């Protein structure tokens, strides 16, 4: 049985009633294609971006909040920056920067020396940020290390990524169950079952069939699937605000050098263009915008 349109771009949460463990499956199709649109990512870079997008959505679903969760990796390997951001409304976006001049080989380090930064920014209240040194050479290893060091929660991830789909499976113990030996035994049992999943099964089977394939003997509470979409919050207004913050003099110097001010969104590749009339109108309308003194 292959996936259907109803199984695409969705997050499915489930709970093991007897083990104090939660699970999630994320399937990205149109949203994964949108994230790659107009980006010529090398295969290894694209695979890590797919893992990051899936991870950001999986982790955001474990946190009860209204706002955004951002996963960012900074390193000095093939990939020097990778960021994925998901909201509580299952909107996701992300991008990666890589060393184009690097001679990529299968043995070259993806991230090198770096760090993983996980930021939760609620719509109301103070943001939370966790930072750990980057261990391992994949998003999967980095995130599992983060939860082991910072959150002290048993967390496992499985991914399957190709050009058309990005699928992720998460198992995580519930905080209240950490010290129970019976729950520890249950965790090992569920982890062993999940380890039997193959990339082909993750990519080809619907989420509910994956759960049945792995855990058909377990008592599981399934939640309603949630629709996922790629969504960038860039806008002309936000770009204009950035130009105002940059300052009239600096923007005029760019205008003089290039004949126009052009801004491209790194997430969705939307192009914004401002000519001299646009810039003068922008700064004449901006409150408290400093006007340069001409000599």
N, C-alpha and C positions, 0 to 999 in steps of 0.2 A: 504493500500500500504506500503510495507516494503522497507527498504533501499536497494540499489543495490551497486555493486562494484564501480560504478562511483561516488557514494556519499560518499565514505569512505575517511578518511584522507584528508580533505579539509577544507579550510576557505572560507566562503562566506560573502562578505561585501554588505551592502545595506544602502540607504539613504532615509529618509522620506522627500519628497520634500517640504511639507507644514509646517513642525514642527521644523526644525533646529535640528534634532536628527539623529544620525547614529546608525546602528545596525550591528552586526556580529554574525555568527554562526560558531562554530568550531566543527568538528567531527574527533575524533581520534580512529583508529581501530588498524591497524598493528603497528603504532607508539606507541600506548598505550601498546600493548602487548610487544613490544621491551623494553619499559621503565621498565616493571615489570620482564623481563626475568632474571632468576637466583637470584631474590630478593624475599625473603619470607616475604613480607609486611603483617602485620595484616590488617584486613579489613578496620578499621578506618584510618590507616595510608595511605593505598592505595587510599582510597577515596580522602583524602586531596592532595596527590600527583597528582592524576588525575585532580583535580580542579586547582592545581598550573600550570601544563603543559598547560591546556586549557587557563588559565588566561594569561600566558606569551605570548601565540600566539595572543590572542584577543587584548592585550594591545599593542604589537609590531605593530599590523596592524593599530593602531590609530596614530602612530608616523611616520612622513616622515623622514626616516634616513636610512643609510646603516651601519649596525653594529649589536650589540647584546643587548637584554633587559634581565636582570636577576632579578628574584623575589626570595628573600630569607627571610625566617622566622627563627628566633632564639628564643628559649624559654626553659622553665624548666619543661614542662609537659611531657606527653607521647612522643610527638615529640619534640626533642631538636634541630633539624636542618632540614630544608627542602629548597631545591633550585630547580628552574626551569629556563631554559634559552632558549630563542627563538631568531632567527636571522631574518633579513629583507627578507631572502629567505625562510622563513617558515620551517626552520630546528629547531628541538626542542630536548632537553634532560633534565633530572632531576633525583633527588634522594632524599631520606629521611633517616634520622637517628633517631632511637627511643630508648627509655629506655626498653631494653628487660627484665630487671629484675622487671619492674613496673607491678604491678597487675592490668592489664587493665580491667576496667569495663565501662559500658555505661555512667556512671556518672563521670568518671575520666577526668580531664582536658586534652585537646589535646596539647595545647601550654603553658598553665600556664602564667607566667609573661614573656614577651618577646617583640620583636620588629619586624616590617616589614621593609625590606630594598628593595627599587626598584632602580636599577641602569641601566642607558642607556649609553652604550659605543659605540659611533660612530667609524667607521673605520678611520675617520679623525676628528680632533677637540677634545675638552675636554669632558670627561664623566660628566654625571649629576646623582646625587644620592639624593633620597628622603628617609627619615627615620621617621617613626611614631611609637609610642607605640602601642603594639598589643592589639586591642580591639575585643571582640568576640572570639569565639572558632571554627572558620573555616576560610579557605582562602576567601570564599565569604564575610564574615563580615569584615575581615581585609582589603581587597582591597577596599570595598565600603567606609569604614572609612577613608582609605588613601586618596581617591579622594575627600571626603568631607572636610578633614582637610587641605591637602596640595595643591590640584589642584582646589578645590572649583568648581568641575564639577559634576553635577548630573550623577551618574553612577549606573546601576543596573546589576546584574549578576544572571543567573539561570544555574544550573548544574544538570546533571544526569550522574552517574558513576556506572558501574558494572565491572565485571571482563573482559569483552570483549570490551567495548566501554566507551569513555569519551566524553561527549557532553556539550558544553557551549554556552549560548546565552548572548550577551551583548547589552545593550542600553546605549547611552551616549549623552548628549546634546553637541552641538557644542559650543565652547567658545564664538563665536560672538553673540550667542543667549541668553546668560545668563540673561540679564536684561529685556527681553521682556516678558510682562505679558501673551501675547497670546501664546508664546512658552512655558511658564510655564504651561498653561492650556493644551497645546498639550502634554507635557511631562506626566502629570498626566493621560491623556487619554491613551497614549501608554503603560504606566506602568501598568495600570489596565488591558489592554488587555493581556499583556505578563504574568501577574500573573495567567492567566487561563491555562497556559501550564502545562502538567503533565510530570512526569519523563518518563512514558511509551511512550508518544508522542515524547519527545526529543530523546529517544533511538531508536525508531522504524521508525520514519518518515524521509524522505529526507529533507534536509535543505530548499529547495524551498517550499515544502509542509508545513513545519512549519510556514514559513513566510505567506503563503496563509491562513493557519488555523487561525493565529492570526490577520493579518493585511490586509485582502482581501479588505477592504473598503478604504484603504489608498493609496495615490499616492507614489509609491516607485521606486527608481532607483536601479536596481540590477547590481552589478559588476561581472566580470568573476570570477568564483571560482579559488582559488589558491591551488595547491597541497602541502600537509604537509608531512614531513617525520621525523622520528627519526634519528638523526645523532650526533655522538660523534666525537669531533675533536682531541681526544687523538692520539698519535703516538709514535713510538719508539724514534724518534728524540726529542720530547718534554720530554719524560721520561729521556733520556740521559742528556738533558740540566738541568733537575732538580737534577740529581745525581751530575753533575759537580758543580752546585751551592751549593750542600750539602757539597762538599769537599772530597778530596781523602782520608784523614785520617778517616773521619766518615764513608765513604763507605767501606773502608777496615775493619773497626771494625765490621760492619754489616756482611761482607763477612766471617770474621773469626768466628763470633758467629753462623751464620746460614748456612754457606757453599755456599750460593748463595744470590744474591740480587733479591728479587721478589717484583713486583709492580702490583697491580690490579687497574684498572680504576673503580671508584665508579659508573660511569654513565653506561658504557656498559659491565663491567665485563671482559674486555679483559685483558689477563695476559701477563706480561713481565718478562722474566727471564734473569739474567746476571750472568755468572760464572766468575771465577777469570781471565780467559783469556779475556773475554769481558770487564771487568773493567779495566784491564791494557791497553788494546787497546784503550778504551774510553779516559782515561786520558793521554795517550801518544799522542793522536791525538788532544786533546783539547788545544786551544791556551790559554796561561797564566794560565794553570792549575798548581796549586802548588803541588810539589812532596814532600811527607813527608820525614823527615830525620829519618833514621833508626839508632838506638843505639844498 
